[in-house]
Amino acid sequence: MGLQMLKKWLIGAGKMKVKVGVLALQGGVTEHLNHLNQIENVQVAPVKKPEQLNDCNGLIIPGGESTTMRKLIKHYNFTEAIKAFDQQQKVIWGSCAGLILLAAEIEGENNEQLALLNIKVKRNAFGSQLDSFIDKAVIPKVSDSVQELVFIRAPLITEVGQDIDILYQKEGQIAAVENKNIIATAFHPELTKSTIFHQYFVEKVKSLSN
Ligand SMILES: NC(=O)CC[C@H](N)C(=O)O
């Protein structure tokens, strides 16, 4: 068995840890770290410097304020590092503001994007009285059990490319998608008691780690 194969087997058999970073420039970092810490065989780290990505297998870009986070990503030289992370087929999950930054396009804005995900998004898509709300739904690909979906000044995905799988939509409104190595959710699983979504993410990290 080659070294890569052996490593993959060890990770799959739960005998080797994968390392997951949470981009720690702004936003809901602690909540993601706490959820990841409840999952076995995962080493967890807040990521404050681009070089920390070198030994991570997965990265979460949390919710927060996408405008602020975009500036910090640029200021701390994360743009190229995150793009390289994606090119190495390492796994990235963007929640809410994280989803906005990963999108190829934002409706009505011309901002520089990481643009790693072939989707178009609309920021603050739910209007003022519905700024924040909790929905409940089953997301079959993730789990058979009902999950709480927490939306906070959430974006919506208004267009998806051909390489994108829709994980969750309601009445034509798309709120979660994935492609080969990226997951994006408009809602915040880190603000619920359940770690199911984080487990789904970690499984994807494991399946692409070698
Ligand atoms: N909870 C969130 O991450 C909100 C995202 C925020 N409305 C933005 O546009 O950046």
Ligand as a Chemical Component Dictionary entry (heavy atoms), coordinates in Angstrom:
data_LIG
# 
_chem_comp.id                   LIG 
_chem_comp.type                 NON-POLYMER 
_chem_comp.pdbx_formal_charge   0 
_chem_comp.three_letter_code    LIG 
# 
loop_
_chem_comp_atom.comp_id 
_chem_comp_atom.atom_id 
_chem_comp_atom.alt_atom_id 
_chem_comp_atom.type_symbol 
_chem_comp_atom.charge 
_chem_comp_atom.model_Cartn_x 
_chem_comp_atom.model_Cartn_y 
_chem_comp_atom.model_Cartn_z 
_chem_comp_atom.pdbx_ordinal 
LIG N1 N1 N 0 -25.133 36.225 9.696 1  
LIG C1 C1 C 0 -24.410 36.687 8.701 2  
LIG O1 O1 O 0 -23.319 36.206 8.409 3  
LIG C2 C2 C 0 -25.003 37.864 8.008 4  
LIG C3 C3 C 0 -24.323 38.236 6.720 5  
LIG C4 C4 C 0 -24.464 39.739 6.501 6  
LIG N2 N2 N 0 -25.827 40.128 6.312 7  
LIG C5 C5 C 0 -23.606 40.141 5.294 8  
LIG O2 O2 O 0 -24.130 40.504 4.298 9  
LIG O3 O3 O 0 -22.421 40.068 5.384 10 
# 
loop_
_chem_comp_bond.comp_id 
_chem_comp_bond.atom_id_1 
_chem_comp_bond.atom_id_2 
_chem_comp_bond.value_order 
_chem_comp_bond.pdbx_ordinal 
LIG N1 C1 SING 1 
LIG C1 O1 DOUB 2 
LIG C1 C2 SING 3 
LIG C2 C3 SING 4 
LIG C3 C4 SING 5 
LIG C4 N2 SING 6 
LIG C4 C5 SING 7 
LIG C5 O2 DOUB 8 
LIG C5 O3 SING 9 
# 
